[in-house]
Amino acid sequence: MSMGLLLGGLNFFLEGKLKEKLSRLKENKFFLIIFGFYLLHVIGMIWTQNWDYGLNELRQKSSLGIISIIIFSRPLPNKKQFNLLLLAFISTLVLTSLFNFIIYTFFSDQFNLIDIREMSRFGSHIRYGILIGFGVAVCYQLKTSLPNYKWFLFSVAIWFAFYTYYSQVLSGIISLVLVVFGLIFWRLFHQKKFVWLGGIGLFTILLFVGFIFYLNQPIESKSVFPENYVSLKTEWNKRAKIPYDSLDLRKQHLSQTLERYLISKNLPVRGDGVNKLTEQDIEFIQKGFADIRETKSGLGARLFGVRYQLHNSLNPNGHSILERIEYWKNARAIIKENWLFGVGTGDINDVIQKMYVKRKSPLNEDRRLRSHNSYLTFWMTFGIIGMCYFVFMQLAFFRKQWNSKNLLGLLFITIAAVTFFFEDTLETQMGITYFSLFYALFSNTKTEV
């Protein structure tokens, strides 16, 4: 990503025509919106005490401006050029997803991969899952422009859908669902099939209610056999590499992981229960799988994990959903004290850590992260004005895409706006690059791609 920015920046100067490029930038309101967002970070330095952290934030966020300058300064791409860019994007996703799948499925032991989230080998599994979901939308749109490749693109879309299911990344699953429902809505809306739209809406509501009902169902976790922890420990230490009184590879108490796993297989929490475990079971337990259902691939395993977390919420550490809830509580406490102007660009991390201590958070120190919610992050940093500007930046883009009838742009901003609720997308280089690239690209075209 850094090399891409460097080469793009060099090309901006070496290509010449700087006066013409600067004129395009000044006339493009979306470049001014992005520039204003970056300027907000600069202004936030005024009431900042930690200048080292603040300057690092400005350096990281500069990608927003650099990518926007590279794209907005150029002439509008024609349809052929735009399709080539999208094909390059799809090809990259195909190659990286195949590599990820092969490494995790066949070489996980050699690469010491413990958790399926480690399947993403080129960056954050969350951001990559979002890209894969958006890739399905790109395949659909290219099918219209390149009818001769429709079956190939259909096959790629199916692969992306399978990869999303297999990888268990909730952000990716949500992105894929938004794409599917977005495509259905778009088609029915323009065909004026409003009765069908109502039916889809009702189905969505029922699906959501069913999902909530599923999550509310408690998980039985009691053994039906009398326990014997002495024999349990003895037999486990005979068979396993990690001792009974140690932590598993997910930093959980192995004794608790073992007990839950035995119960999930309907085995006694005793030495004879351990002896009935297979070598694969022993490996799963040492890797931190506390239930046989969590070892399965696909969406079902992920949803079961979420359901278990919600019903066993005493210790949030190591549980992504519970940790997020704690992040949001911490952010809310900061906003309550700094709702108008925020804490400034450079002090955000210091204030977050101090609030964890002040609230006596149950999170371990290495798990006390930022809010994992972009709206809360910008509210904490710049106050209510900063958060409103962030929302305005998305709404202006949405309006532009709707008026241009650009389905792909609409799906992109919908995915971004929704995933901003549970991700700090713009706090990582990968997230900044993804968002600013497509924000600028779709803002800088008048063609219906």
C-alpha positions as CSV (number, residue, x, y, z in Angstrom):
1,M,0.0,0.0,0.0
2,S,2.8,2.4,0.8
3,M,4.5,1.6,-2.5
4,G,1.3,2.2,-4.3
5,L,0.9,5.7,-2.7
6,L,4.6,6.5,-3.4
7,L,4.3,5.5,-7.1
8,G,1.0,7.3,-7.5
9,G,2.5,10.4,-5.9
10,L,5.6,10.3,-8.2
11,N,3.4,9.9,-11.2
12,F,1.3,13.0,-10.2
13,F,4.4,15.2,-10.4
14,L,6.3,13.4,-13.3
15,E,3.2,13.5,-15.5
16,G,3.1,17.3,-15.4
17,K,0.0,19.4,-16.1
18,L,0.0,20.5,-12.5
19,K,-2.1,23.6,-13.1
20,E,-4.8,21.6,-14.8
21,K,-4.8,19.0,-12.0
22,L,-5.0,21.6,-9.3
23,S,-8.0,23.2,-11.2
24,R,-9.8,19.8,-11.2
25,L,-9.1,19.4,-7.4
26,K,-10.6,22.8,-6.6
27,E,-13.7,22.2,-8.6
28,N,-14.4,18.7,-7.2
29,K,-16.6,19.1,-4.1
30,F,-15.9,15.5,-2.9
31,F,-12.2,16.3,-2.9
32,L,-13.0,19.3,-0.7
33,I,-15.1,17.1,1.6
34,I,-12.2,14.6,2.0
35,F,-9.8,17.5,2.5
36,G,-12.1,19.0,5.1
37,F,-12.1,15.7,7.0
38,Y,-8.3,15.6,7.1
39,L,-8.3,19.3,8.1
40,L,-10.5,18.3,11.1
41,H,-7.6,16.1,12.3
42,V,-5.2,19.0,11.9
43,I,-7.5,21.3,13.8
44,G,-7.8,18.7,16.5
45,M,-4.2,19.2,17.3
46,I,-5.0,22.6,18.9
47,W,-6.3,21.0,22.1
48,T,-3.9,18.0,22.0
49,Q,-1.2,17.4,24.6
50,N,0.3,14.2,23.1
51,W,1.9,15.7,20.0
52,D,3.8,12.5,19.1
53,Y,0.7,10.4,18.8
54,G,-1.2,13.3,17.1
55,L,1.5,13.7,14.4
56,N,1.5,9.9,13.8
57,E,-2.3,10.1,13.3
58,L,-1.8,12.9,10.8
59,R,0.8,10.9,8.9
60,Q,-1.5,7.8,8.8
61,K,-4.6,9.8,7.8
62,S,-2.6,11.6,5.0
63,S,-3.4,8.6,2.8
64,L,-6.9,10.0,2.6
65,G,-5.6,13.1,1.0
66,I,-2.9,11.5,-1.1
67,I,-5.2,8.9,-2.7
68,S,-7.9,11.6,-3.3
69,I,-5.3,13.9,-5.0
70,I,-4.1,11.0,-7.2
71,I,-7.6,10.1,-8.4
72,F,-9.5,13.4,-8.4
73,S,-6.7,15.2,-10.3
74,R,-7.1,13.0,-13.3
75,P,-9.8,13.1,-16.0
76,L,-12.9,11.1,-15.5
77,P,-12.3,7.4,-16.4
78,N,-14.3,6.0,-19.3
79,K,-16.2,2.8,-19.0
80,K,-13.4,0.6,-20.3
81,Q,-10.8,2.0,-18.0
82,F,-13.2,1.6,-15.0
83,N,-13.9,-2.0,-15.9
84,L,-10.1,-2.7,-16.1
85,L,-9.7,-1.3,-12.6
86,L,-12.5,-3.4,-11.3
87,L,-11.1,-6.5,-13.0
88,A,-7.7,-5.9,-11.3
89,F,-9.5,-5.6,-8.0
90,I,-11.4,-8.9,-8.5
91,S,-8.3,-10.7,-9.7
92,T,-6.4,-9.7,-6.6
93,L,-9.2,-10.9,-4.4
94,V,-9.3,-14.3,-6.2
95,L,-5.5,-14.9,-5.9
96,T,-5.3,-13.8,-2.2
97,S,-8.4,-15.7,-1.2
98,L,-7.2,-18.9,-2.8
99,F,-3.9,-18.5,-1.1
100,N,-5.5,-17.9,2.2
101,F,-7.8,-20.9,1.9
102,I,-5.1,-23.3,0.8
103,I,-2.7,-22.2,3.6
104,Y,-5.3,-22.5,6.3
105,T,-6.9,-25.7,5.1
106,F,-3.9,-27.7,4.3
107,F,-0.9,-26.1,6.0
108,S,-2.3,-24.7,9.3
109,D,0.1,-26.7,11.4
110,Q,3.2,-25.7,9.4
111,F,2.2,-22.0,9.8
112,N,1.0,-22.5,13.4
113,L,-2.5,-21.1,12.7
114,I,-4.7,-21.5,15.7
115,D,-7.8,-19.4,15.0
116,I,-9.7,-19.2,11.7
117,R,-9.3,-15.5,11.8
118,E,-5.6,-16.1,11.0
119,M,-6.7,-17.4,7.6
120,S,-6.3,-13.8,6.3
121,R,-2.6,-13.7,5.4
122,F,-2.4,-10.2,3.9
123,G,-4.0,-8.0,6.5
124,S,-6.9,-7.7,8.9
125,H,-9.4,-10.5,8.5
126,I,-12.2,-8.0,9.2
127,R,-11.2,-5.5,6.4
128,Y,-10.4,-8.4,4.1
129,G,-13.9,-10.0,4.8
130,I,-15.5,-6.6,3.9
131,L,-13.5,-6.5,0.6
132,I,-14.6,-10.1,-0.3
133,G,-18.3,-9.1,0.3
134,F,-17.9,-6.1,-1.9
135,G,-16.2,-8.2,-4.5
136,V,-19.5,-10.1,-5.0
137,A,-21.2,-6.7,-5.9
138,V,-18.3,-5.9,-8.3
139,C,-18.8,-9.3,-10.0
140,Y,-22.5,-8.6,-10.5
141,Q,-21.8,-5.2,-12.0
142,L,-19.1,-6.4,-14.3
143,K,-21.5,-9.1,-15.6
144,T,-23.6,-6.4,-17.2
145,S,-20.6,-4.6,-18.8
146,L,-18.8,-7.8,-19.8
147,P,-21.5,-10.3,-20.9
148,N,-19.0,-12.7,-22.5
149,Y,-17.5,-13.3,-19.1
150,K,-20.7,-13.7,-17.1
151,W,-20.2,-17.3,-16.2
152,F,-16.7,-16.7,-15.1
153,L,-17.8,-13.8,-13.0
154,F,-20.7,-15.9,-11.6
155,S,-18.2,-18.6,-10.5
156,V,-16.0,-16.0,-8.8
157,A,-19.0,-14.6,-7.0
158,I,-19.9,-18.1,-5.8
159,W,-16.3,-18.6,-4.6
160,F,-16.4,-15.3,-2.7
161,A,-19.7,-16.3,-1.0
162,F,-18.2,-19.6,0.0
163,Y,-15.1,-18.0,1.3
164,T,-17.2,-15.6,3.4
165,Y,-19.1,-18.5,4.8
166,Y,-16.0,-20.6,5.5
167,S,-14.0,-17.8,7.1
168,Q,-16.7,-17.0,9.7
169,V,-15.9,-13.2,9.7
170,L,-19.0,-11.5,10.9
171,S,-18.2,-8.2,9.1
172,G,-17.7,-10.2,5.9
173,I,-21.0,-12.0,6.4
174,I,-22.8,-8.7,7.0
175,S,-21.2,-7.2,3.9
176,L,-22.4,-10.1,1.8
177,V,-25.9,-10.0,3.2
178,L,-26.0,-6.2,2.5
179,V,-24.9,-6.8,-1.1
180,V,-27.5,-9.6,-1.7
181,F,-30.4,-7.6,-0.3
182,G,-29.1,-4.4,-2.0
183,L,-29.1,-6.1,-5.4
184,I,-32.6,-7.5,-4.8
185,F,-33.9,-4.1,-3.7
186,W,-32.4,-2.3,-6.6
187,R,-33.8,-4.7,-9.2
188,L,-37.3,-4.7,-7.7
189,F,-37.4,-1.0,-7.1
190,H,-36.5,-0.1,-10.7
191,Q,-39.0,-2.7,-11.9
192,K,-41.6,-1.1,-9.7
193,K,-42.5,-4.4,-8.0
194,F,-43.4,-2.8,-4.7
195,V,-45.4,-5.8,-3.5
196,W,-42.4,-8.0,-3.8
197,L,-40.3,-5.3,-2.1
198,G,-42.8,-5.4,0.8
199,G,-42.5,-9.2,0.9
200,I,-38.7,-9.0,1.0
201,G,-39.0,-6.4,3.8
202,L,-41.3,-8.7,5.8
203,F,-39.0,-11.7,5.2
204,T,-36.0,-9.6,6.5
205,I,-37.9,-8.7,9.6
206,L,-38.8,-12.3,10.3
207,L,-35.3,-13.4,9.7
208,F,-34.0,-10.8,12.1
209,V,-36.5,-11.8,14.8
210,G,-35.5,-15.5,14.3
211,F,-31.9,-14.6,14.6
212,I,-32.5,-12.7,17.9
213,F,-34.6,-15.7,19.1
214,Y,-31.7,-18.0,18.3
215,L,-29.2,-15.9,20.2
216,N,-31.5,-15.8,23.3
217,Q,-31.6,-19.5,23.6
218,P,-29.4,-20.6,26.5
219,I,-26.7,-23.2,26.0
220,E,-26.7,-26.2,28.3
221,S,-23.2,-26.7,29.7
222,K,-23.6,-29.2,32.6
223,S,-22.3,-32.7,32.7
224,V,-24.8,-35.5,33.2
225,F,-22.1,-37.6,34.7
226,P,-20.4,-37.3,38.1
227,E,-17.1,-35.4,37.8
228,N,-13.6,-36.5,38.9
229,Y,-11.1,-33.7,38.5
230,V,-8.2,-35.7,39.9
231,S,-8.4,-38.4,37.2
232,L,-9.3,-35.7,34.6
233,K,-6.0,-33.9,35.3
234,T,-4.0,-37.1,35.5
235,E,-5.2,-38.6,32.2
236,W,-5.0,-35.2,30.4
237,N,-1.4,-34.7,31.3
238,K,-0.6,-38.2,30.0
239,R,-2.0,-37.4,26.5
240,A,-1.5,-33.7,25.9
241,K,1.5,-31.4,25.4
242,I,0.0,-28.5,27.3
243,P,-0.4,-29.2,31.0
244,Y,-3.9,-29.2,32.7
245,D,-3.1,-26.2,34.9
246,S,-1.7,-24.1,32.0
247,L,-3.4,-21.8,29.5
248,D,-4.5,-23.0,26.0
249,L,-3.2,-21.3,22.9
250,R,-6.0,-18.8,23.1
251,K,-4.8,-17.8,26.6
252,Q,-7.8,-19.4,28.3
253,H,-7.6,-21.7,31.3
254,L,-7.1,-25.1,29.7
255,S,-9.0,-26.9,32.5
256,Q,-12.1,-24.9,31.7
257,T,-11.7,-25.4,27.9
258,L,-11.3,-29.2,28.5
259,E,-14.4,-29.4,30.7
260,R,-16.6,-27.5,28.2
261,Y,-15.3,-29.6,25.3
262,L,-16.1,-32.9,27.1
263,I,-19.6,-31.8,28.0
264,S,-20.2,-30.7,24.4
265,K,-19.3,-34.3,23.3
266,N,-21.5,-35.7,26.0
267,L,-18.5,-37.3,27.7
268,P,-17.9,-37.4,31.5
269,V,-15.6,-34.8,33.1
270,R,-13.3,-37.6,34.3
271,G,-10.2,-39.4,33.2
272,D,-12.3,-42.0,31.2
273,G,-13.8,-39.0,29.3
274,V,-10.3,-37.8,28.3
275,N,-9.4,-41.3,27.1
276,K,-12.4,-41.3,24.7
277,L,-11.1,-38.1,23.0
278,T,-9.4,-38.5,19.6
279,E,-6.0,-37.0,18.8
280,Q,-7.9,-34.4,16.8
281,D,-10.0,-33.5,19.9
282,I,-6.8,-33.1,22.0
283,E,-5.4,-30.7,19.3
284,F,-8.6,-28.7,19.2
285,I,-8.7,-28.3,23.0
286,Q,-5.1,-27.2,23.1
287,K,-5.9,-24.6,20.4
288,G,-8.7,-23.2,22.6
289,F,-11.8,-24.7,21.1
290,A,-14.2,-25.2,24.0
291,D,-17.0,-26.8,22.2
292,I,-17.1,-29.4,19.4
293,R,-19.5,-27.1,17.4
294,E,-16.9,-24.4,17.3
295,T,-14.5,-26.6,15.4
296,K,-16.8,-26.8,12.4
297,S,-16.3,-24.4,9.5
298,G,-18.9,-22.0,8.3
299,L,-21.5,-19.6,9.6
300,G,-23.1,-22.0,12.1
301,A,-19.9,-22.3,14.1
302,R,-19.5,-18.5,14.3
303,L,-23.1,-17.9,15.3
304,F,-22.8,-20.6,18.0
305,G,-19.7,-18.8,19.3
306,V,-21.6,-15.5,19.4
307,R,-24.5,-17.1,21.2
308,Y,-22.3,-18.7,23.8
309,Q,-20.6,-15.3,24.5
310,L,-23.9,-13.6,25.1
311,H,-24.9,-16.2,27.7
312,N,-21.5,-16.3,29.4
313,S,-20.6,-12.7,29.7
314,L,-18.7,-12.6,33.1
315,N,-15.3,-12.5,31.5
316,P,-15.1,-10.6,28.1
317,N,-11.4,-11.3,27.5
318,G,-10.8,-13.3,24.3
319,H,-14.5,-13.0,23.2
320,S,-14.8,-10.5,20.3
321,I,-18.5,-9.6,20.8
322,L,-18.1,-9.1,24.6
323,E,-14.9,-7.1,24.1
324,R,-16.7,-4.8,21.7
325,I,-19.5,-4.2,24.2
326,E,-16.8,-3.2,26.7
327,Y,-15.1,-0.9,24.1
328,W,-18.5,0.9,23.5
329,K,-19.1,1.3,27.2
330,N,-15.7,2.9,27.6
331,A,-16.3,5.2,24.6
332,R,-19.7,6.3,25.9
333,A,-18.1,7.3,29.2
334,I,-15.5,9.4,27.4
335,I,-18.2,11.1,25.2
336,K,-20.2,11.9,28.3
337,E,-17.3,14.0,29.6
338,N,-16.2,15.4,26.2
339,W,-19.3,15.4,24.0
340,L,-18.9,18.9,22.5
341,F,-15.3,19.2,21.3
342,G,-13.8,15.8,22.0
343,V,-10.4,15.1,23.4
344,G,-8.3,16.0,20.3
345,T,-6.3,14.2,17.7
346,G,-3.4,13.2,19.8
347,D,-4.9,12.5,23.2
348,I,-7.5,9.9,22.1
349,N,-5.5,6.8,23.0
350,D,-4.3,8.2,26.3
351,V,-7.9,9.1,27.3
352,I,-9.2,5.7,26.3
353,Q,-6.6,3.9,28.5
354,K,-7.2,6.3,31.5
355,M,-11.0,5.6,31.2
356,Y,-10.4,1.9,31.3
357,V,-8.5,2.3,34.6
358,K,-11.1,4.7,36.0
359,R,-13.9,2.4,35.2
360,K,-12.0,-0.6,36.5
361,S,-12.6,-2.5,33.3
362,P,-12.5,-6.3,33.4
363,L,-10.4,-6.3,30.2
364,N,-6.8,-7.3,30.4
365,E,-4.4,-4.5,29.6
366,D,-3.4,-6.0,26.2
367,R,-7.1,-6.1,25.2
368,R,-8.0,-2.5,26.1
369,L,-8.3,-1.3,22.6
370,R,-10.1,1.6,20.8
371,S,-13.9,1.7,20.4
372,H,-14.3,-0.5,17.3
373,N,-17.0,2.0,16.2
374,S,-16.0,4.7,13.8
375,Y,-18.9,7.0,14.8
376,L,-18.0,6.8,18.5
377,T,-14.3,7.2,17.7
378,F,-14.8,10.5,15.8
379,W,-17.3,11.7,18.5
380,M,-14.7,11.0,21.2
381,T,-11.9,12.7,19.1
382,F,-13.7,15.8,17.7
383,G,-16.9,16.1,19.6
384,I,-20.4,16.2,18.1
385,I,-19.3,18.4,15.2
386,G,-16.7,15.9,14.1
387,M,-19.2,13.0,14.3
388,C,-21.8,15.0,12.3
389,Y,-19.2,15.8,9.6
390,F,-18.3,12.1,9.3
391,V,-22.0,11.3,8.7
392,F,-22.3,14.2,6.3
393,M,-19.4,12.9,4.3
394,Q,-21.2,9.6,3.8
395,L,-24.7,11.1,3.1
396,A,-23.2,13.4,0.4
397,F,-21.6,10.5,-1.3
398,F,-24.8,8.4,-1.1
399,R,-26.8,11.2,-2.7
400,K,-24.3,11.5,-5.5
401,Q,-24.5,7.8,-6.2
402,W,-28.3,7.7,-6.0
403,N,-28.6,10.6,-8.4
404,S,-26.1,9.0,-10.8
405,K,-27.9,5.6,-10.5
406,N,-24.6,4.0,-9.6
407,L,-25.5,0.7,-7.9
408,L,-21.9,-0.2,-7.1
409,G,-21.2,3.2,-5.4
410,L,-24.4,2.8,-3.4
411,L,-23.5,-0.7,-2.2
412,F,-20.0,0.5,-1.3
413,I,-21.2,3.3,0.9
414,T,-23.9,1.1,2.5
415,I,-21.3,-1.5,3.5
416,A,-19.0,1.2,4.8
417,A,-21.7,3.0,6.8
418,V,-23.0,-0.2,8.4
419,T,-19.6,-1.7,9.2
420,F,-18.5,1.6,10.7
421,F,-20.8,0.7,13.6
422,F,-18.6,-2.1,14.8
423,E,-15.2,-1.4,13.2
424,D,-12.5,1.3,13.4
425,T,-12.1,1.1,9.7
426,L,-10.3,4.4,9.3
427,E,-7.8,3.7,12.1
428,T,-5.8,1.2,10.0
429,Q,-3.8,1.7,6.8
430,M,-5.7,-1.1,5.1
431,G,-9.1,0.5,6.1
432,I,-8.1,4.0,5.1
433,T,-6.8,2.8,1.7
434,Y,-9.9,0.8,0.9
435,F,-12.3,3.5,1.9
436,S,-10.5,6.5,0.3
437,L,-9.8,4.6,-2.9
438,F,-13.4,3.7,-3.6
439,Y,-14.8,6.9,-2.2
440,A,-12.7,8.9,-4.6
441,L,-13.1,6.5,-7.5
442,F,-16.9,6.4,-7.4
443,S,-17.1,10.2,-6.8
444,N,-14.9,10.8,-9.8
445,T,-17.0,9.1,-12.5
446,K,-20.2,10.2,-14.2
447,T,-20.7,6.9,-16.0
448,E,-23.2,4.3,-14.9
449,V,-20.7,1.5,-14.4
